[in-house]
Amino acid sequence: MKVFISQPMKDKTFDEIEIERNSMIHVIGCVYPNEEIEVIDSLFSDEDVERLGGDETVGALWFLGEAIKAMDKADIVIMGFNWQHARGCKIEHEIAIDYDKKVLPYWTIERQYREMMEADKKKKESCEGCECDSEKSENSPCNHDKEA
């Protein structure tokens, strides 16, 4: 699955954007463990700008144009937190919808991730002391609560 991440970048450093993006990628991978996730690169470093034919004078529209070109390859577009307040993200969202891309707000994926983590935590807590081997195998069914 090819994933395009649209995230607000204004007033953030490259490192801040990259950290946020990497966290999102980790969560996406956890929620879709059976999918081969390929994140489409739309975070452009100075080297990328030069490689793509830009120079130090390029502005926000140049970056938006390159991101839109990259989005063309996406199977799914994930909208980062607060995308509704970022001009570029709003444009990317509109284009994704108009061109029939599957669009998901990141908060829905993060909610799934939290629910998965909570369920896993509860399973481990409920299996403490039983012989279900939940620590050894995630697929191992726990039978201790059926014994009552």
Helices and strands as residue ranges (DSSP letters): E 2-6, H 14-31, E 38-39, H 46-51, H 60-71, E 76-79, G 83-85, H 87-98, E 102-105, H 106-126, G 144-146
